[in-house]
Each structure stands twice: as C-alpha cells, then as structure tokens.
Amino acid sequence: MSLLKSKHLLNGIVSLVVSVAITVWLADDEDAPWSLTDMAMAVAVSSFLSGFFTSYFAD
C-alpha cells in the first residue's frame, strides 16, 4: 500500500516541478496584477493535486 501512495506522491511532485518551472520561466512579472510568487504558489498547488489525483484515480 505504501508503494502506491509513494507512486502517487511522486507523480504529484513531478507535475509540480514541471509546471512551476515552466510558469516561472515564461511569466512576465512586470504587467501582472499578481506577483510571481503568488502565481507560482497557485500553480504549485493545482499541479500537485492534478498529478496526484490523476495518478490515484487512474489505478
């Protein structure tokens, strides 16, 4: 059971890293109503949950 949990956790972390890296790389912080930190945090939470639960429900 812990193997399944770690697999889902790993998928969530991979999704988080890829999504935040691309967002920070492509974001234009000058004209936005939100700071880059706020945007990166929002992307981090949503991408982790997306990767985790996609993996969880795919099994």
DADA-V283207 format. One record per residue. N is the residue number from 1. RES is the residue in one small letter. PSI is psi in degrees with one decimal (999 if undefined). OMEGA is omega in whole degrees, 0 to 359 (999 if undefined). BURIAL is + if it has 16 or more other ideal C-beta (glycine too) atoms within 10 Angstrom, else -. Layout:
# DADA-V283207
N RES PSI OMEGA BURIAL
N RES PSI OMEGA BURIAL
This chain:
# DADA-V283207
1 m -38.3 180 -
2 s -27.5 177 -
3 l -41.6 178 -
4 l -42.3 180 -
5 k -40.6 180 -
6 s -32.3 177 -
7 k -43.6 179 -
8 h -40.0 178 +
9 l -43.0 178 +
10 l -42.6 178 -
11 n -38.2 177 +
12 g -41.3 180 +
13 i -41.8 178 -
14 v -44.4 178 -
15 s -42.0 179 +
16 l -50.0 184 +
17 v -46.8 182 -
18 v -46.8 183 -
19 s -44.2 180 +
20 v -40.7 180 +
21 a -45.4 180 -
22 i -40.7 180 -
23 t -46.3 181 +
24 v -37.6 180 -
25 w -40.0 186 -
26 l -8.7 185 -
27 a 144.0 174 -
28 d 106.9 187 -
29 d -9.1 187 -
30 e -40.1 190 -
31 d 0.9 188 -
32 a 149.2 175 -
33 p -13.7 179 -
34 w 151.1 177 -
35 s 161.7 179 -
36 l -34.9 178 -
37 t -45.0 178 -
38 d -43.3 181 -
39 m -42.2 179 +
40 a -38.2 178 +
41 m -41.8 179 -
42 a -43.0 178 -
43 v -39.0 180 +
44 a -47.4 181 +
45 v -48.6 183 -
46 s -38.9 181 -
47 s -36.6 177 +
48 f -48.4 180 +
49 l -38.3 178 -
50 s -48.2 179 -
51 g -41.5 181 +
52 f -52.0 185 +
53 f -27.5 173 -
54 t -43.7 177 -
55 s -41.4 183 +
56 y -46.3 184 -
57 f -11.3 178 -
58 a -22.4 179 -
59 d 999 999 -
